[in-house]
Amino acid sequence: MSESEPDYDDIDADEHPVLSPPLLMRSFLTIASSSVACLLLYAFVGLALAYLFFPDVWQAMTAGQAEAKADGSIPIAMLVPWIVLHGICCVGIGWITSKVAPFAPEKHSLILAIFLFIGWAQKAFTGDPDKLVLNAAFTIVVPLAIAYGARLYSDSQPNIDSTSEDVSP
C-alpha cells in the first residue's frame, strides 16, 4: 500500500459508514411510496375536477378508449386548477418524504423530484400531442413543488451547529 492511500483497517475511523440493508430498504420504500402517492393524487385530482365541473371530460375519461381519443384534449379551465391543486399536493408529498426519510431528508425528496421529472418529461415527449401542454406543465410543476416541500421541512427543523461554542457567561 502506498503512502497516499488511506488505511481502511480501522472501521471507527471511516468517515462514511456502510448503511444497513433495512435502512436502505426503508429509504427505497420512502421514495417509491411517495412516487406512487404523487401519481395517485394526480389521477384523483384530475378525475375529481372532471366529475365535479366538466361532465363532458368526465365522460371521455371514464368511457372506452375509442371515445377518449376523440375528446383527448383537456380544456384550459380544467388544466389550471388541476396543476395548482396537484402542485399543492406535491408540496405536501415533498414535506412528508423529507419527514419520513431515514437519513438525508432533502436528498430523498431531490431523488423523488428527479425521478418524477424524468417520468413526466418522457410522457411529454412520447405522449399524446393533444396533452402536450398538460404533460409539459406537470413536468415543471411537480418536481419544483416537491423540492419546495422538502425545503419547507428543512426550514422548519432547528439548525444544530456542532461547531459553534456557547460563549455566554
C-alpha distance (Angstrom), angle and dihedral (degrees) to the residues before:
residue distance angle dihedral
M1 . . .
S2 3.78 . .
E3 3.77 124.8 .
S4 3.82 92.9 -111.1
E5 3.82 93.8 58.7
P6 3.81 114.8 83.9
D7 3.79 120.4 -122.5
Y8 3.83 109.9 -114.2
D9 3.79 97.6 -176.2
D10 3.81 92.3 102.6
I11 3.81 108.2 71.4
D12 3.81 92.7 -170.2
A13 3.80 90.5 60.7
D14 3.82 93.6 54.3
E15 3.79 110.9 111.0
H16 3.83 94.3 -156.8
P17 3.79 110.1 48.7
V18 3.78 118.4 -161.5
L19 3.79 112.7 -101.1
S20 3.78 117.5 -126.1
P21 3.82 119.6 -110.0
P22 3.83 93.7 -116.4
L23 3.79 89.8 53.6
L24 3.80 91.6 49.2
M25 3.81 90.3 47.9
R26 3.79 90.2 52.0
S27 3.79 89.0 49.7
F28 3.80 91.6 51.6
L29 3.80 92.4 46.2
T30 3.80 91.0 49.8
I31 3.80 91.7 57.5
A32 3.81 94.8 39.4
S33 3.80 94.7 49.6
S34 3.79 91.6 46.2
S35 3.80 89.6 52.2
V36 3.79 91.8 50.5
A37 3.81 90.6 47.2
C38 3.80 90.5 51.7
L39 3.80 92.8 51.4
L40 3.81 93.2 44.8
L41 3.79 91.1 50.9
Y42 3.80 89.3 49.3
A43 3.80 90.3 56.5
F44 3.80 94.4 40.7
V45 3.80 95.1 49.9
G46 3.82 92.0 46.0
L47 3.78 93.7 48.4
A48 3.81 92.9 44.3
L49 3.80 92.2 51.4
A50 3.79 91.4 46.9
Y51 3.80 92.6 47.9
L52 3.80 95.2 47.1
F53 3.80 102.7 39.0
F54 3.81 111.4 9.5
P55 3.81 111.9 47.7
D56 3.82 93.6 171.0
V57 3.81 91.2 54.9
W58 3.82 89.3 45.2
Q59 3.80 89.5 55.4
A60 3.81 91.0 48.8
M61 3.83 92.8 47.6
T62 3.79 96.0 47.8
A63 3.80 99.2 36.0
G64 3.79 126.9 86.3
Q65 3.80 121.2 -62.7
A66 3.84 94.4 -103.2
E67 3.80 93.2 56.7
A68 3.81 92.8 43.6
K69 3.81 90.9 57.3
A70 3.80 91.0 54.7
D71 3.81 92.5 55.7
G72 3.81 96.5 33.3
S73 3.78 101.1 138.6
I74 3.79 121.1 90.1
P75 3.82 116.0 -138.3
I76 3.80 116.3 -116.4
A77 3.81 89.4 -124.3
M78 3.80 87.5 65.0
L79 3.79 97.3 35.4
V80 3.81 97.2 60.9
P81 3.83 97.1 51.8
W82 3.80 89.7 42.5
I83 3.81 91.4 55.0
V84 3.81 93.2 44.3
L85 3.81 95.3 47.1
H86 3.78 93.4 44.5
G87 3.81 90.0 47.1
I88 3.80 89.6 54.8
C89 3.81 90.0 49.1
C90 3.82 90.2 49.8
V91 3.80 90.9 53.3
G92 3.81 86.5 57.6
I93 3.79 91.6 46.2
G94 3.81 90.7 51.9
W95 3.79 90.4 49.5
I96 3.81 93.2 48.0
T97 3.81 92.2 45.4
S98 3.80 89.9 54.7
K99 3.79 91.7 45.6
V100 3.82 96.3 52.7
A101 3.81 96.6 37.8
P102 3.80 109.9 119.2
F103 3.82 92.3 -140.2
A104 3.82 137.7 -5.7
P105 3.81 96.5 25.2
E106 3.80 97.6 -170.3
K107 3.79 91.9 49.0
H108 3.80 91.5 54.8
S109 3.79 91.1 53.7
L110 3.80 90.5 44.8
I111 3.81 90.9 53.4
L112 3.80 89.2 48.5
A113 3.81 91.2 49.6
I114 3.81 92.0 49.5
F115 3.80 91.6 46.7
L116 3.81 92.5 51.2
F117 3.81 92.0 43.1
I118 3.80 90.1 56.5
G119 3.80 91.4 47.5
W120 3.80 94.2 49.0
A121 3.80 92.7 43.5
Q122 3.79 89.7 52.6
K123 3.79 90.1 50.0
A124 3.81 90.9 48.1
F125 3.80 93.3 52.5
T126 3.80 98.8 40.5
G127 3.80 102.0 27.6
D128 3.76 133.6 95.2
P129 3.84 112.3 -54.9
D130 3.82 89.8 -135.5
K131 3.80 89.3 62.5
L132 3.80 97.6 43.6
V133 3.82 93.7 110.9
L134 3.81 91.0 47.9
N135 3.80 93.7 50.5
A136 3.81 94.0 42.2
A137 3.80 91.2 51.0
F138 3.79 92.4 50.3
T139 3.83 89.5 46.3
I140 3.79 88.1 62.6
V141 3.81 102.8 32.8
V142 3.82 101.8 45.9
P143 3.84 99.7 56.0
L144 3.80 92.7 41.3
A145 3.81 91.9 50.1
I146 3.80 92.0 48.9
A147 3.80 91.1 48.8
Y148 3.81 90.0 48.6
G149 3.82 90.9 51.2
A150 3.79 89.9 51.4
R151 3.79 89.6 49.6
L152 3.80 90.9 51.2
Y153 3.80 89.5 52.8
S154 3.80 94.1 48.8
D155 3.80 91.3 46.8
S156 3.80 90.5 52.4
Q157 3.81 92.2 55.0
P158 3.80 118.9 89.5
N159 3.77 112.3 -104.5
I160 3.80 106.9 -122.0
D161 3.76 111.1 -166.4
S162 3.79 110.5 -169.1
T163 3.79 94.0 -172.1
S164 3.79 96.7 60.1
E165 3.75 119.0 91.3
D166 3.75 126.0 -147.0
V167 3.80 104.7 -113.2
S168 3.79 97.7 174.3
P169 3.83 114.6 122.9
